[in-house]
Amino acid sequence: MLRILALAIGCLLIASATSAQTAPPAPKDPMTPADPYLWLEDVSGARAMDWVKAENVKTLGVLEKDSRFAGLLADALTIAEAKDRIPAPEFLAGQVYNFWQDSDHVRGVWRKTSLDDYARPEPAWTTALDLDALSKAEKANWVWKGSDCEWRAERRCMINLSDGGEDAITLREFDLETGGFVDGGFTLPHGKQTSAWADPDTLLVSREWASGELTTSGYPFVVKQIKRGQPLSAAVEVFRGDAKDGGYGVSPQALHDGEDHQALLINRPLSTFEAENYLVTLAGVKKLALPLKVQIDDMVAGRILVTLNENWSIDGASFPQGALVSIDLAEATADPDHLKPRLVYAPGPRESIEAVSATKSNLFVVVYQNVKGRAFVYTPVADGGWSHRQLDLPDNASISLVGADPHSERAFLSVTSFLTPTTLWLADAADGHLVQVKALSPKFDASKDVVEQYEATSKDGTKIPYFLVHPRTMTLDGSTPTVLYAYGGFQVSMTPSYGAIQGKLWLERGGAYVLANIRGGGEFGPAWHDAGLKTHRQLIYDDFAAVAEDLIARKVTSPRRLGIQGGSNGGLLMGVEFTQHPELWNAVDIQVPLLDMLRFEQIAAGTSWVGEYGSVSNPDERAFLASISPYNNLKPDVTYPEPFIWTTTKDDRVGPQHARKFAAKLAGMGKPYMFYEVIEGGHGAGANLRERAHTSALEITYFIRKLMD
């Protein structure tokens, strides 16, 4: 299956809706002083919401009243709702499906067409599910969260819907042939849950089946089997984890291949990055003797594909972290304690795997070499090994695997870069044939800009690459308004992409944009990420500051003209840089952040991320967290730049509590700040295109005021 690496805003952080709805008790740790803003952790409480609404009025009264805001919003909306965007394709039931939003479909429409028709400039789409009509009929604000379809017949799908954008979802069975929800079909009510098809009439489901069956971070740890026509109360338990399990909850997974093999798997996270994997067989559930830090990707020719996030030595063979290996399904079923992996791909020192997905008989693999995309086709050979060839796609660009067809040899890949509009390619794994089927029309004038890649030297001597997008006529005198972005966590890679709104609203005005590939990410494999775990995390913050200092030393920009931006884990990065280096920036855009690192484990899904950040229950880790926690390191005698802090009420991953308390503490110290909270939208900038465009216009207005005026 595709590895989905979030653009930032923290697609790796997921949490329980219930855990985010009430304020947890005050900390009992005597080392933690009383928190005067604890009441803001009551997410939907009247007092907290009154504060939020008052803050929104103040902030919007400044940013929306700016004379440039209306034009910025109009441009952002035009781009966001443009009907000539590339519709992201999904192979399904012999057709191409797409979920689409525009001015006529605010919440969105799931639609379909043929492959040949999709390749035309204006396909003739047929609506499968209209979320606007459904929301109106059911008086809800349904947000699309994807679908999972039964593989063999590809007729029935479980549709994942969220009311308002939170991560808790409702699952409903949909019939692709009739174009409607199945009467009496599978329906799973609102909650944190995942499902997988065992057969056309059976689901494996992980959810809170009974009170107390959620982990401490709010994830389910019990998997049950439910048959068609059965009530939920009749579901039969298949697997049980433990309430103390870490990570994102026990989840079922179904793999299939073109030879009709099926592997039913259960993933049990023990911590943020460690998990046990089990195979569901006729003889029961069997634990696979895999390392704890792996990702199961897909299956082809009866071989399960596994990405290693740690070194693996077995029976005299050694496989490096970051490698892709295959495991024979029949052998694993017969003897799960003695696996016999075969190497598919081993990364070089500046390489990492981005995506793995199978067609009927082949495997598409996208890798990054020094943050430049490469795509390969791997073919299983008779002796258990693999042959491969590279696809001839444009160089010096990012490549994404959009989707592979398990019933043919075709796959869609996208190619993008900062200044070149995204193109979509149809590849055939059988012969390597490539054809460009879509190209995004230019959304801004990129002729006046160039892209360069540089390296900064961090405190420990490590070279940190970054991309700089800037005007061709830029004068090296420190006067260029510049926005520096990074994420730095959870092995999420930051790669170049065509940011149409960023280009139109910022680059066209003469601004520069920087993307930093700091440690904590996955740009150079697991080791690049692991270097900044827990008490070593200061390396990540030093990397980011080093990039800023390099930009200033090169006289690209200056502290007066330098702004920074990051969300979720990147929002924590912003908070740390705000408190550790307030002298380096004049604008700090803090998006849906973590900020109180002494209480993060008690807010929303915080305990899920102990593997990344550490825990206050460990004295050494607590001491480090106290040293970097932005909320706890605000000082009344320090001059800070005025930040723009924003979050969303329905964020049930990180939660709005961090951002609220940070802003309130700044207010209590008499420091300038702007705070904004989107009432809908989950862990992101809004529940639909309009809300997201509005948030983008607010951000750019803020940057213009701070860096260009």
N, C-alpha and C positions, 0 to 999 in steps of 0.2 A: 504494500500500500504506500501511498505517497507520504513522505515525511513532510509535514507542514511546519515550516519555521516562520513564525510570526513576524510580520513586520512589527515590529515592535509592539504594539503595545501589549506585550506580555501574554501572548497566547499560551504560554506554558503555565500561567498562574490561574488555577481554577478553585472555586470554593463553594461552601454551603450557603444556601440562601438563609436558612434558619439561623446560622451562626452569626449573620450580619445584622439581624433585625433588632437586637436588644443590646444595651451596653453591658459588658461583662463587669464583674465586681472589681473594685479598686485593687491594685496590686498589693500583695502582702509582703513583698520583698522589702525589708527595712532599708536597703540601699537605694531604693527608688523613692524619691520625694513624692508627696501628694500631688496629684495632677488636677489643677483647677479647671481644666477643660474636658474632663472625663465625660461630662454630660453631652458633649457633641458626638460621642460614640453611639448614642441612641439614634440609630439611623433615621427612623421615621417619627421620632418623638416630636411633639408640638413645639417645645422650646427650641430644639435643634433646627427644625424646619423653618421656624420664624427667623432664626438667625441666618439660615441659608438664603431665604428670600430677601432679607434686608441687604445681605452682601451682594446678591445678584443685582439688585436695584442700583447699588452704588457703582459696581463695576460696569454694568451695561450703560449706566448714565455717563460714563467716561468714554468707553470704547465705541459703543454704538452711536454716540453723539459726535464722534470724530468725523470731520468732513469727508474723509476717505473711506470710511467703513462701508457706506452704501455701494460704492463702486466695487470695492473688494468683494463684498457679498454677492453682488450681481455676477461678477466674473467667476467666483467660486461655484455658484449655482449653475451657471452656464456649462462649466466643465463637468461638474458632478453629474448633471442630469442630461448631458449630451447623448443623443441617440446614435451617434456614430462611434461610440466606444466599442472596444472589442468585447463581444459577449463570451464570457468564459465557458468553454464547452465541456460537457461530460458525456462520455460514451455510456449509453444505457438502452437496453432492449432494441438494439439495432438502429437507434437514432441518436441524435445529439440533443441533449437537454441543457438548459441554461437558466440560472436564476438572475432576474433583471430588475433593476430599479431605475426610474426616470421620473419626469414631472407628471406623467400620467399614471405611474405605478409607484407611489411614494413608499409603500411597504414592500411592494415587489410582486413579481409574477414568475412562477415556474413554468417554463414553456419548452416546446420541442419542435424539431424539424429533422429532415433527412441530412445525411452527411453532404451529399451533393448540393442541396439547397443551402446548407450552412456556409459553403464556400462562396456563395454568391454575395454581391455587395449588400443586398437587402433581402435576407431570408424571409420566407413566408412562415412565420411562427404560428404554432397552435398552442393555446393556453392549456396547461395541465392543472395549475392551481393558482388562483388569484388571491393573494394575501390581503389586498385592500378590501375586496368584496367579503372575504371570510371575516376580517376584523370588524367590518361594519355589521355583518349579520350576527356576530357573536359578542359585539360590544367589547372587543379586546384590542390590544395593540400588538398583534402578532409579529414577531421578528423571526425571519428564517434562520434556522440553525443547521440546515443540511438534511440529507436523507441517507438511508441505508437500505439497499434493495436486495431481495433474495436472488441468489446468483443463478441458479439453474434455469428457472422460467423467466426471470427478470420481469415479472409482472407486478409483484407486490413489494411495496416499499414502506419502511417506517419513516414518517416525516417528523422531524424535530422542530418544535415551535416554542418560542419563548415569549412570554407576555411582557413587553417593554424592554427586552434585551438582556435580562439577567441570564446567568448560566443555567439555572434551574429550568427544565424544559418539560413539555408535554409531548408524548409520542403517540402518533396515530397511524394506523395502517391505511395506505393509499393504493388504489388499483389503477395501474397505468393504462389498462385497456378501456375501462369504463370512464376514467378521468374523474374519479371521486373517491371519497373515503369509503372504506368497506363497512357495510352494515353488519354490526355484530363482530367486526374485526378486532384485532389487537388494539387496545387503547391503554396507555399507561399515564396516569395522572401526574400532575406537576411535581417535579423533584429533580434532584441530581441523580442522573441515571444514564446507563448505556445499555445497548442491546445488540445482539448478533443473531442472524438466522442460522439455526441448526438444520432446518429443512423448511419447505414451504408452509408447514403447519406448526412449526415449533420455534420458539425464541429462547435464547439464553439472555437473562436480564439481571443486571446489577442495579439495585436500588434499596431504599430503606423499606424493607418489607414489614418491619415491626419496630416499635419504639426502641431506641437504643442500638439500632443496627447501622449507625454511622460512626465513622472514625472521629477522633478528637478534632479534626479539621473539617468535618462535615461531609465526608464522602462515604458511599456505601461500601460494605465489605462482604456482602452475601450475594452470591449468584444463584438464581433459581431457573428452572426450566418451566416454561408455561406452554401449554398446548392450545391450539385454536378452539375457541368455544368455552374454555375454562375461565372461571373467575380468578382474580389474582390470589385469592385465598387457597386455591387448589394447586398453586405452583409448587414444584418439588425442588428442594434444595440440592444443588450440585456441588457447591464449594462455599466454604466459610473462611474468611480471614479473621482479623482481630481488630477490635476498636483501637488498639494502639498502633496499627499499621500506619505508615507514613504515606507520602506521595499523594496521588490523586484518586485513590480508591481502586478496589478490585474491579476489573472489567473483562468481559468476554470479547473474543475476536474470532472471526471466521475467515479462513484463507481457502481459496480455490484456485485451480489451474486449468489449462486447456485440455488436460487429459482426464478431467473429472475427479481429480484427487481433492479431498477436503481435509482441512486441519482445523479443528475447534480448539481454541486456546483460551487460557485464563491468565491474565497478568495480575500479580499481587505485589504492589509496591510496598517495600519495607521502609524506604526513606525517599527523599526527593529524587534520587538518581539510581537507587538500587531496587531491584524487583525480582521475585521468583516468577518463573513461567511454567505453566502446566498444560499438558495435553489431555483433552477429553477423549477417552476411548470407550469402546464397548465394555472393557474390563474395569472402567472407572477412571478417575482423574489421576494422572501420573505427572510427577514433577520432572521437568527436563533438567539435566545436569549442565545448565548453561551458567556462565558467569552472571553475577548480579547486575552488572552494568552493560546491558545490551538493549538493542531495539529490534524487534521482529518486524520485518518490512513487508514481505510478500512471499509468493510461492510460484514456481514454474517447474514443469517436468518432475513433479513429486519432490522438489527440493525447496526447503524453507530457507529464505534469505534472512540473514541476521547481521546487523551492524554492531561491531564491538566498540564499546566505550571504555574498555580496559584491556590490558594485555591478557592473553589466554594461552596457557601451555597445557597440552593434553597429549598423552601417549607419545612423548618425544617431539611433538610438533608445537611450534610457537607461532602465534598470530598477534600482530601489534594492535594496539588500540587505534580505532579509526578504520580498521579493515572491514571488508564485507566478506562473509563466509556463507557457505551453503551446507545444509544438513538434510540428509535423506529422510523423508517422512516415514517410509516403511521401517527403516532401521531405528529411528527414534521411537516409533510405536512399539516395536519389538523389545527394545532395550534402551529406555530413556536415561538410564544411569551411565551409559557408555556411548556417548555421541562421537561421531567421526566427521568433524568439520572439514570442508575443502575450501581453499582460498579462492575467492572470486576477484577481489581487488585489495591491494595494499597501498596506502597513501604515502606520498613523499613528504618531506619535512614541511612544506608550505602548502599542503593539500588537505582537502576534507570532502567527505561525501555530502551532497546536498539532498538528493532524492533517489529513490529506488522504486520502480514499478514494473510489473510484468504484463506482457501481452500473452497471447495464447501459447507461444513457444519460446519467447525470448524475454530479455530483461533490458529495460532502459535504466541507465545510471547516469546521473548528473553529478559532476565533481567540480570543485573550485581549486584552481591553482593560482596562488597569490591573488586571490579575490577576483579571478576571471573564470567564467563558466566554460565547461567542456561537457559534451554529451557523448555517451558511448552506448553501443548495443552489445550485450553479452549473450552468448549462445551456449547452452549446455551441450557438452560432447559426451560420447559414449562411456568414457572411462571415469566419469564423475567430475571431470574438469570443465573448463570454460574457455571459449575463444571470444575475442572481442575486436571491435573496430570503432573508430571515432567517426561521429557524424560531422559533416562539413557545414557547420553553422557559423554565422558571423563571429569574428574574434573580438577581444577586448570589450566584452559585454557580459551581462548577467544572463544565465539560462535557467529557466524553470521548467519542470516537468508538470504540465497542466493536467494530463490524464492519459492513461493507456487503456486500450480496449482488450479485455481478457478473452474476447471471442474472435479477434483478428490479430494482425501484427502491427496495427497502427497505434500511433500516439501523437498527442499534441504537445508541442514545446513552445515556450515563449522566449523571445530574445529582447532585452531592454538595456538601456543605459541612460545616463543622466540627461543627455541632450538629443538622443535619437528616439523617436516615437516607437513604442512597443510593436513588435511583429509577432504573428502566430504562425507556426509551421506545423505541417502534417508530415510525420515521418513514418516510413514503413520499415520495420525491423527485418523483414525478410531479405530486402535488397539494398537497404540504406537510402532509398529514394526519399528526397525532401522536396516539399513544395510549400511556398509561402501562401497561406490562405487568407490572412487578414493583416492589415497594417493600420495602426492608429493614425489618424490625421494629426498634423502638428497642432498643439494647443497653445504654444507660445513661440515667440521669435527667439530661437536658440542660436541664430547666426552670429550674435555678438558675444557669445560665451565660449569658453574652452574648459576642458577637464584635464587635470594633472594629478598624478599620484606621487605623494611624498612619504617620507618616514620621519617620525620624531623619535628621540631617544629618551626613554623613561628613566626614572631614578636609578634602577638597577642595571641600566645599560641595554635593556631590550629594545629592539627597533619596532616601533608601532606605526603601521601603515595608515595613511588616510588619503581620501580623495578630496580635492579642492575644485569646485566649480566656480568660475569667476569671469568677469568681463574681460574680453581680449585687451581692452585698453586700460586695464587696471594699473594704477600708479602705485609703486611700492613705497608708499609714504605713511602707511598705517591708517588710511582714511576710508577703506572699503568696509561698509556695513556687512557683517559676516555672522551667519548662524551656524553653530557647531552642534552636530547631533551624534549621539552614540547610545548604545544599550548596555552592553557589558555584563551579560549574565545568562545563565541557563543554557549555555552552548547555542545560543541563537546567533546566526550569522547575519551581519548587515552588509548587503551588497548593493551596487548601483541600480537605480531604477528611474524610470521616466516619471517624475513627479509633476504632473500637469498643473495642478493648483499652485504648487511651490514655484514652478517656473513662471507662470503668468503673474502671480501676485508679488513675488520676491525678486527673482532673477531679472525679469524685464525692467524692474525699477533700479537695477544696478547693484543689487545685493549679491553677495557670495554665499555659497553653501558648502559645508564641510561634513563629510561622513567619516568618522573615526572607527577603525577596526581594533578597538582596545581588547585586552584580555578579559576573560569571562564569556566571550562569544565563542562561536564554533568555526570561525573563518579558517583556522589552521588545525582543526580537529580537537579531540577531547583534551589533550594536554594544554591547549591554549585556554580552554575553559577552566580546567582544574587548577591552573596556576593561581587563580584568584578566589578560591573557595574559603569560606569561613574567615578565620583570623588572618588569612593572606589577602583579604579583599582590598587592603589599601593599595596593592599593586594596580588594581583597576582604576582607582581614583587618581593615582599618580600618572597612569598612562594618559588619562583624559587631560589632566593639567599639562602634561608634557606636549600634547598636540596643540593646546592653546598657546603655550609659551613659544612653540615652534612657529606658529602663525604670526605671533607678535614679533619674534626675532627676524622673520623673513620680511617684516613690514607689510604683510598682507593687510593686517588690521591692527587695532590697538584696543586696550580695555574699554575705551569710550565707545568703540564701534563693534564690540564683540558681544554676541548673545549666544546662549546655549539652550538646548531643547532636548527633552527625553521623557519617556512615559513608562509607567508601571515600575519595573525594576530600573528602567532608565530615569524614572521620576525620583527614585532613591538616589541615583547618581547625581541628578540635578541638585537635590537637597544637600548632599555631601559637598559638592563643589561650591554651592552657595555659602555654606558655613566655613569650609576650609580655605577658600580662595575668593572672598568677596571682592577683592581688588582687581580680579582678572576680567570681570564682565560688567556690562551695563544693563543686561536683560537676561532673565532666567525664566524659561517657560517650563513649568513643572506640571506634567500631565499624569492624571490618575495615579498618584504616587504612593509608595511606602515611605514613611518619614519617622514614625516613632518605633525605633528598632528595639526598644526595651519592652514594648507591649505588642509587637507585631504578631507574636504567637497567640495572643488573646483576641485578635481582630480578624474577622472573616476567615480566610484559609491559611493564616500565618503558619500554623504548624506544618503545613505541607512543604514549606520552603526551608526547613531547618537544615537540610542537606546542603543548601546553597549558602545560607547566612550564618548558621550556628544557632545556639540556643542560650537563653539567659539562665537555664538550669546548669550550664557548664560554666564554672567560674572564669576560666580563661576566655571563653567565647563571650560571656557577658561583659567582661572588661573591654574587649575589643568593640563589641556592639555599642557600649556606652561611649567609647571614644569617637565613633563615627556617626551615631544616630543624629540626624539633622534636628529633629524636634528637641532633643535634649542638649544640643550644643549651640542653640541660639543664645546670644549674649547681648545684654542691654547696652553695653558700651562699644559695640562694633557697628560700623556703618556698612549697611548692606544695600545692594541695588534693589530697586522695587521689582519683586517677582510677579509673574502671572501664574497663579496656582489654580488648577481646575480639576474637577472630578465629576462623577455622576452618582446620583442617589441610588440607582439600581445596580451599581457595581457590586456584585456578590462574589467577586474574586478578591481584590485588594480591599475594597470598601472605601467609602468617602471619608471615613473617620480621620485618617492620616492627614489629608489635605485640610480638612476643617480645623483640626487642632493646631496645625502649623500656622495657618492664617490667624487664628484667634490669639495665639501666643505672640505673633508679630504685632498684632493690634495692641495687646496688653503692654508691649514694650514701647509703643508709640512709633513703630517702624512702618514705612510705607509698603503697601502690598496691594494686589488685586486678586480677588477670589471669585470664582464662578463655578456653579454646580448645575450640570444638566440634569433635569428631573428624571428623564428617561435615558435609556441607552446602554445599560450594562457597562462592561469594562472597555470603554472606548469613548469616542467623541460624540455619540448620539445614536438614536435608534434607527435613523433613516438618512438618506442622502442630504436632505435639507438641514437636518440638525448638524450633521458632520460638516457641511459647507459653512454653516453659521459659526461653528467653533473654529474652523480654519481661518475665517475672516477676522474673528476676534484676535487670534494669535498673530496674524500678520499685521493687523492694526497696532497691536502692542509693540511688535518689533520695529515697525516704522517709526512710531513715536519715540522709542528708546534709542534706536541706532541710526536713523536717517535724519531726524529733525535736528 
